[in-house]
């Protein structure tokens, strides 16, 4: 009787961990794997809401390579990603190097610099509409003192610049925090030895600090690239993709294709093409990291 009870307890201990994992597994299956598989399936169909689905093989994928709207949204996305991510990494590194030095009020400045990271993009976007307002907005009111006036939201180039400014403002603190943590983890002894070999701080940074931070730099670059590629909130709230399609990023084009024009098959195909691009990007960076550690 006692032996059977011990076996029952052991059996319960064995399966109780699976029971606790079950909600998380169900969540992933329902909200991740099922939508992925379902969207992959309808990407091979001419699937529109309210109409019967028609199997078209790879026609939707082929259409993406000849659609000028896809090319335009990809161009806008590439400009957005390269412009925003590069500035954020350079500026974040500069701020991390600056506030890694001993100075008065360093903790206060560090705290202030991280505040944009916790702002809600939707709220920031609506606030930016007021800030970048062309008639009486704070920025243009200041520029008018110097005889300048910028059409922030109605000019194709300046509209994209306004969105980039928002992205840089919010995500530079992320790069700053990661780089600062990495700098503080470096031992001071190597810098004391390096000061004997190199005469300038630039040489120390280029020959010592930057190589040591290369793995962290790759991780930050990868995370920011993935996040920037799927940007939606700032362009949608600030310009709705306008003027015209000057700020219509790829994710917004997919959104309009699927949820405004109800061409769900084509939207799914476009989404999977972006997934392939991101996977290639991730594979490249992980391969690079393995080469560094090997």
N, C-alpha and C positions, 0 to 999 in steps of 0.2 A: 504493500500500500504506500509506504514511504518512498520507495523507489519510483513508483509511477508518478507520484506527486513531484519529485525532483525532476523527472524527465519532462513533465508538463511545464514546470517553471522554466527549464532550459529552452524548451521549444518556444515558449512565449517570449523569452529574452531574445531569441534568434530572429523572430519575425516582427517584434515590436518596432525595431529600427526601420523596417520597410513600411510599417504603418505610418510612422511619422513622416517619411519621405513621400508618401502617396499624394498628399495635396500639392506639393511642389511639382511632382511628376505630371499630375493631371493638368496643372496650370500650364506647364510647358507644352504638353501635347495639344491642349485645346487652343491656346493662344499663340503658339509658335509653329509647331510642326504641321498642324492641320491647315492654317492659312497658307503656309509655304507650299504644301502639296496641292491644295485647291487652286491657288493662283497659278502654279506651274501647269496644272491641267487645263485651265481656261485660256492660257496663253496660246494654245494650239487651236482655239476656236474663234470664230467671229461671234463673240459673245457680247450682246447688248441687252440691257434691261428691257423687258417687254417684248423681246423678239426671240424666236427659236434659235438655238445655238447651231452653228454650222462648222464642221471640222475643216480646217484650212492648212493643216500641217505647220510649216515654218513660215507661212506668209506674213504673219505679224512681225516676226523677227527680221525678215527681209525688208519689210516696209520701213523699219526703223533706220536702216542704213541709207535709205533714199529720201527720207523725210527732212526737208529743210528746217522744220521747226525743231526737230531733235538736234540737228547740227547747231542751231542758234542757242538752244538751252544748254548744250554741252559747252559751247564757247563761253557763255556767261558764267557757267559753273567753274570752268577752268580758271578764268580770270579771278573770280571770287576766291577760289581755294588758294591759288598761288599768291595772290596779293595779300589776302588776310593772314594765312598761315605763316608766310615768311616774315611779315612785319611783327606778328605776335611772338614768334620765336626769337627774333633779333631783339625786340624791345624787352621781352621777358628775361632774356639772358643779361641784357644791359642792367636792368633793374635789380636782378639777383646779384650781380657783381657789385653794384653800387651799395645795396643794403646788406651785403655780407661784410662790409667794412664797419669798424667801430665808429659810431657817431651818436650824437645826442638825439633823442626822440626816435631811435630806430624802430622800437617795438610799435610805436604809434603809427609811423608811416607804413610799416608792414601790414598792420591791421586795416588801414585805410585803403591800401592797394588791393586787398582781397575782397573788398565789399562788392564790386561789380559782379563778381563770380556768382553771388547768391541772389542777384536780381532776376526776376521772372522775365523771360524774353518778350512775352506778350505785353506786359506792363511797360517795359523799356521801349518796345516798338510804338505803342500809342503815345508815350511821352516824347519820343523822337519826332513824331508828326508835328507836335507843337514847337519843338526846338528848331527843326529844319523848315518851319513854315516860312514861305518866301516873303510874305507881306507882314511885317511886324514881329517875326520870329526872333528869338534872342540872338542867334548867330548872325543873321542878316542885319539886325539892328546894330550890332557891334561893327560889322564890316562896312556899314554905310557911313560910319565915322571916318573911314579912309576912302570914301567914294567908290566902294565896291558893293556888288550885289550878285549873289549866286542863285541860280534857279535849281535848288537842291533836288526837288522832287519832280520837276517837269522837264529837265534836260537829261537825255539818256546817259551821258557820262557821269554827271554829278549825282544822279539818282543812285548809280552803282557805288560811287564814292561814299555817299551817305550811309548806305547799308554796310559797306566795309568798315567805316568808322565805328558803327555800332558793334560789329563783330569783334573788332580789335579791342574796343573798350571793355567788352565783357570777358573775352577769353585770354587776353594778355595776363591777367592775374593767375590763371591756371599754369601757364608756362613759368611765370615768376615763382610760384610756390614750389613747383617740382625742381626747378633749377636751383633755387635757394637751399632746399633740403639736400640736394646732391652736393652742392658746394660745401655745406657744413659737415658733410660726412667725409670729406677729404682730409687726410692727416696734415697737420701743420709742418711736420718734419720735412716733407718733400719740398715745401715751399722755401724753407730755410736753406735747404741744400741747393735748390734751383736759383736762389738769389745770388749764389756765388758764381754760377755759370752764365747767367743771363743778366744783362744790364738794364733792361726795361721791363715794365709790367706787361707790355704787349707781347714780348717774346715769351714770357712765362705763360701767358694765357694761350698763345698759339701753339707752343710746343709741349706744354704740360697740362694745363687745365682742360683745354678743348679735347685732347685725346682721351683723358680720363672720363670726361662727361659724354663721350660718344654714344655709349649704350643708352644713357638717359635721354640724350638728344634724339635718338632714333625712336624711342618709345613715345616721347612727346610729339614728335612729328607724325608718327603713325596715328596716334589718338586724335590729333587735331585734323589730319587729313580725312579720317573716317567721319568725324563729326561735321566737318565743313562740306563734304561732298553731299550729305543728305540734309543740308540746311533748308529750312522752309519758313520758319516763323518770321524773321526779320524782313525778307523780301515780300512776303504775303501781307503783313500788317502795314508796312511802310509804303509800298508802291503798288501792291497787287500785281507785280510783274511788269509794271509800266515804267515810263511811258512806252506804249506799244508793247514790245517784248524785250525791252532793253535790260530788264532785271529779272526776266523769267528764268529762274534756275531749273535744273533738270527735275528735281523733286516736285516743283510747282507744275511743270508741264505734265508730269505723270498724274498728279492730282487732278488737274483739269481734264485730262483725257479720260480718266476713269470715273470721277465723281461729278463732273460738269457736263461732259458729252456722253457719258455712260458707255464708252467703248472699253469695257472691262478686260476684254481679251488683249487688246493692244497695250493698255496700261500695265497689265501683268507682264507682258513680254518686255516692255521698257524697264520695268522694275528688276527683272531678272538679268537684263544686260548690265544694269548698274551693279547688281550683286556680283556678277562676274568680274567687273572692273575692280571693285573693292577687294575681292578675294585675291586677285592677281597682285594688287598693291600690298596686301597683308603678307602674302607669300614671299614677295620680294624683300620686305623689311625683316621678316623673321629669318630668311636666308642670310641676310646681311648681318644680323645679330649673331647667328651661329658662327659665321666666319670670324667675328670679333672675338668671341669667347674661345674659339678653337685656336 
